[in-house]
Amino acid sequence: MTTTLTTLAQRLRPEERKNGKGRRKLGLPAILLLVAAGLVLLSVVRMITDTGSLTETRQWASALGLAVPIGLAGLGGLWAERAGVINIGLEGMMMLGLFAAGWAGWQYGPWAAVVAGIVGGVLGGLVHAVATVTFGVDHIVSGVAINILALGVVQFLAKQWFAEGPASAAGGNDKQSPRMDAMDNFSVPLLSDWLATLSAQDWFLVSDAAGIAGAAVTNVSWLTLLAVLLFVGTYFVLWRTPFGLRLRSCGENPTATESLGVNVYLYKYLALAISGGLAGLGGAYLAVFIRMYQDGQTGGRGYLGLATMIFGNWRPGGVALGAGLFGFMDALQIRGGGPTVHAMLLLFAVALAAVAVWQFVRAKRAAAVINGSLAVLLYLWYASTDTMPLELVTASPYITTLVVLALFSQRLRVPRAIGKPYRRGQGT
């Protein structure tokens, strides 16, 4: 067993070094330094623009809540694609989880909704596994089919189960389920009040840090805490256990992995079941959040989750960071944050200027010129306007998605065998 794992690691790591082009991973000190720099930047922009919502607890609490379903979808995509299967069916799996949670929640409560949502997502993941792993269907075609199939299934079942009988009498119809009981939130005693007091002082950096930190300890959903544990657990399982090593090797070189006695089909099935379950949990979170199933409630969050996975370079920490960014922008447009989105132009301009200087120092002249030019354009846009058009505020999460993917696309390290057809015994 030890020999097999060592051989797997030896075959996996050279590919990671080759595709990673020798880039060193950021250590904890570097990450903390980047976080501190980001916080200082936020504080400076908040003072210059006099936009308190940039660092207020309510804004970040809303961002945290909106980031959870996106992050869970991205985490689900990570599990699938680390095993070599492209999963663009995340949106459909979220729909199945949302519907199942709505159906179970109004009858048995919010925690039953969570379990039902996971089960609904797992079923979607297994359908994708049967199509791609067993029958060799193109991964993109299968994912698109699942999204279309899930939409039709939930709309059909909503008419059958919610628009008639007891469900209709309880407030259900073909567009929504009856309301479920609310899930209680929690706050950390003493710490929550202390951070709220600091945030109200309007001190540079200290109040900003307190406002942001307060969102993590004040009126937090238990499902948010569960999502955090799942991110930590994913990192531990995939990068610190033999199971994770085998699963990742299936996405790098399945033929070599099979030659060492690993059942590649089984690992791909498990990965897709977990992937679907995580996406379904994201759908269940939405159902618990609004206390019902509602047609169209996923709102493309499965696709945003896919974008966070790519932005995060197929790593849990990167997915969490991307989900936080998109959740923050989503919260801005939902809360009508025209002035805040306008202030973000200055924030992005300064951040891009810093990136351009760093790239120039590292002799990446072309990239530095491009990012520097973008920084100047954003600053001119900010300086020549007082607010943002409502249409751009509404589209800000999707614009941010495109910009972020464009900026970071050259630093991606895609699993080597992702999307490639695999048949048992093909290397013999």
N, C-alpha and C positions, 0 to 999 in steps of 0.2 A: 504493500500500500504506500509506504513512504517513498519507495523508488518510483512508483507511478506518478505521485504528486510532484516529486522533484523534476522528473522528465517533462511533465506538463508545464511547470513553471519555467523551465529552460526554453521550451518551445514558444511560450507565450511572451516572455519578456524581451527577447530579441526583436519581435515584431513591434512591440510597444516602443522600443528605443528607435527602431527604424522609422516608424511613422511619426513618432514624437519629435524627430529631428534634433534630438539631444537637448531639448529644453528641460531645465530644472524645474521641479515642482516648487511652488511657493511654500515656505516653511511658516510655522505659526507666528514668529516675529514679523515676517513680511506681511502676513495677512492682517495682523493687528495694526501694523503701521498704515496699511491701506484703509482700514476701517476708520482709524483716527483721522487720516487725511480727508476722507469723505465726510466725516462729521464736521470737521473744521470748515470745509467748503460749504456744506449746508448752512452752517451758522453764519458765515460771511454773507452768503447770498440772501439769507433771511433778513439780516440787518440792512443790507443795501436796498433790497426791494420792499422792505417792511411787510413781508408776507409771512405772518405768523403760522399759517396753516402748513408751511413746509415741515415744521418740526413739532406740531401739536399732537397730543396723544390721540385725539379722535381721528385725525387723518391717518396716523400710522396703525391704529387699531382697525380701521376700515380696510387699509391696505393689507394688513395681516390676514383678515378674514377673507378677502378676495384672492389672496395669493394661495391659500390652502388648496382649493380645488384645482387650480392651475398646476401647482407643485405636485399634487398627487397624480395628476395625469402625466406630467413629465417624468415622475418617478416610475410610473407604470411603463412608459415608453423606454426608459433606461433598462429595465429588467428584460424586456423583449429584445431590444436591439443589442444588448450585451451578449445575448444568446444567438445573435445572427439573424433575427427576424424583424423586418421593418414593420412597425405597427402604426399605420395612420388611421386605424379603426378606433383610436382612443375616444373620439367624439361619440361614436355609436355606443361604445361600452359605457361611457358616462351617461348616455341617455337611458340605457337599460338599468343602470344603477339608480338613476333618478326616479324612474318609474317604479321599480321594485320597492324603493324606499318610501315613495308616496303611498303605495298600496298597503304596505305593512305598517307604516307609521300611524295612519289614522285608526287602525284597528288595535295595534298592540303597543304603541308608544315609540319614542324617538330611537331608543337603543335597538329595538327590533328593526326599525328602518335602516339603521347602520348595517346590521347583519344582512338584511335582504338586499341592500344596495351592493354589498360585496359579492353576494351570490349572483346577482344579476350581471355584474361585470365579469365574474369568472366564466359564466356561460358564454358571454361574448368572446372572451379570450380563447376558450376551448374551440369555438367555431372557427376562429382564425387559425388555431393550431391544426385542426383537422384539414382545413383547406391548404395551408401552406406547407406544413411538415409532412402530413400523410400523403396528400394528393399532389403536392408540388405546384399549386396555383401561384401565379405571380403575387408577390406580397402586396404590391400597390393595388392591384385589382381586387384582391381579397379584402383589403382595408376599406376601399371605397364601397365595396358591396356591403360590408358590415355596417357602415355608416348609413347607407340607404335603407338596408333591411331594418336596422334598429329604429329609424325614424318611422317607417311604416308600421312596425310591430307595436310601438308604444302608442301611436295615434289610434290604431285599431283597437287595442286593448283598453285604452282610455274610454272609448265610446261604449265598449261592452261592459266594463267594470265600474266606471265612475258616473256614467250618464244615466244609469238605470238603477232601480231598486233602492236599497238602504243607502248606498253611497250618494245617490242623487238627492235623497231626502236630507242627508247630512251636509249638503253644500257642494257636492261634486258635479262635474259636467264633463263634456268631451275634451275640455282644455285643462282641467285641473282636478286634483283629488280633494276629498274633504280634508280639513285642517287636522293636523296631529297635535299632540301636547308639546309644549316647549321643552327643550333641553336646558337645564340650568347651567349657567356659566360660573366661573370662580374668579376671585381676586386674591392676591397674596396679602394677608393681613399686615398692617403697619408699613410694609415696603410700598404698597400702592399709594397710600395716603402721603407718605414722605416724598415720593417722586412727584406727585401732583402738586405738593407745596413748592418744591424746587422749580418745577416747570412754570408756575405762576409768577416767579420772581423776575422773569425776563432778563436773566443774566446771560451774557455771551458764553456760548459753548456749554456751560453747566446746565442751564435751563433747557437748552436744545437736546442735550443728551438725556436729561430726565424725562422730557416729553416723549422722546422716541422709546426709551426703555419702559416707560409707563404702559405702553401698548401691550407689552409682553406679560404684564402682571395684573392688569386691570380688566375685569369683565371678559375673561378669555374663555372661549369654548373648549370643552373637553376634547372635542374632535381636533382642535388645533394642537393640543398637547399630544394627542395620538399621532398626528401627522409628523410632528417633530421627532417622536420616538421612531417612527417608520423610516425617516431619513437617516437617523443614526444607525438603526438596525440594518438598513440596506448597505451602508458603507461597511459595517462590521461583517456582515454575511458575505458580501461579494468580494471583499478585499482582504479578509482576515480568516477565512475558513476554507477547508478543502472543497466543500460544496461550491462556494463562490468561484474558486479557481477553475473547477471543472466547467461550470456554467459559462464563464468568460472565455474559456478556451474553445467552447463550441462556436462562439462568434468570431474567433480568430482563425482557427484551423480545425474544422470539424473532422476532417479525414485523419489527421494526426491524432486527434483526441480519441477517435474511435479505435485507432490501432492500439491504444493503451488500455482498452477494455471499458471505456466509458460509453454508456448508452446515450448517444447524442439525441435521439428522438425523445427520450424521457426528459432530458434536461430542457429541451426546447418546449415541450408541453408544459412542464412545471413553470418555466419562465413566462409563458404566455398566460397561464392561469393566474399567476401572481400579478402580471401586468394588467389583466382585465379586472382583477379584484381591486387593485389600487385605483384604477380609473373609475370603477363602480363606486368605491368609497368617496371619490371626489363628487360623483353625482349624488350620493347619499348626503354628503355635507350640504349641498345646495338645497336638497329637500328639507333637511332639518333646519337649515338657516331660515327659509321662508315658510316652514311648517307645512309644506304640501308639495306634491308633484305639479308642475306647471309646464305646459307645452312650450318648448323653445327655451327653457331656462338655462340649458348648458351654454347657449350663446357663443359657440365656437371655442369654448375654453379647452376642449380636447386638442384643437389645433394649436392654441397658445402653449399648451403643455408640451406639445411636440417641439415647438420653437424653443422653449426653455431647456429641453433636453439637448438640443443641438448647441444652443448658446453655452450650456454648462459642460460641453465637451464630454457628454456621457459620464459625468461624475455627479454624485449626490449633492456635494457642496455647490457646484456650479448650477445645478437645477434649482436649488433653493434660492440662490442669488438671483437667477433669472426670474423665478416666480415672484420674488419680492419686488423686483423692478416693475414687472408687468402688473402686479397687484396694486402697486402704488399709483401707476398711471391710470389704471382702471378706477381706482378710488377717486382720483381727481375728477374724471369726467362724470362719474355718478354723483358726486357731491357738488357738481357745478363749479369746479375750480378753475374758471377762466383766468383770474389773476395769478393763481398758483402755477398753472401751465405756462403762462407768460414768464413767470420768474424762472421756470425750468429752462427756458431758452438761455438765460445767463449761466445757469448751472452747467448745462451741457457745453456751452461755449468755453467756459473755464476748464472743464474736464478734458475736452478735446485739445485745447491748447497745451495742457500738461502732457497728454499722450503724445502730441506732436513733438514737444521738446525731448521727451524720453526717446522717441524713435530717432530723432535727429542725432542725439548723443550716441545711439547704437548703430549709426551709419545707415539707417533705413530712410534715405532721403526722399524717395518717391512717396512713401506712406506718410512721412512727416509733412510734406507739402500738401497732400490731400487733406489730412486732418487739420492742419493749420488753416487752410482755406475755408474748411467747413466751420471752424471756430470763429473766424472773422465774419462769415456770412450770418451765423447765428447771433453774434453780438450786434451786428448792424440791424438785424431783424428786431432784436430786443430793444435797441436804442431808438428805433424809428416808430415803434408802436407802444400803445398803452395797455392793450389787452389782446386776447386771442379770439378769433371767430368761433362761434359755437360749433360749427362743423369740424374744425380742427381739434377742438377740445374733445369732442365725441370720438374722433378717429385716433386720438393720441396713443392708446394702447397698441394699435395695429401699426401706426407709423413707427413707434418705438421698437416694435418687433422687427420690422424691416431694417431699420437703421442699425440695430444691435447685431443682427445676423450678418449684415454687410460688413460691419467693422471687424467682427471676430471670425469670419468664415475661414480665413487663412490659418488660424491657429487650431483648427479642429483635428482630432485624431479619431477617425471613424473606425469602428471594429472592422477588421480586414475582410471577414467573410460575410458581412451584413448584406442581406438581400440576395445572396447567391444560392441557387438551387443545390440541395444536398440530398443524395440518395445513399442509403446504407450500403457499405461495401464498395463504393465507387472508386476508392483508392487502391483496391486490390487487383 
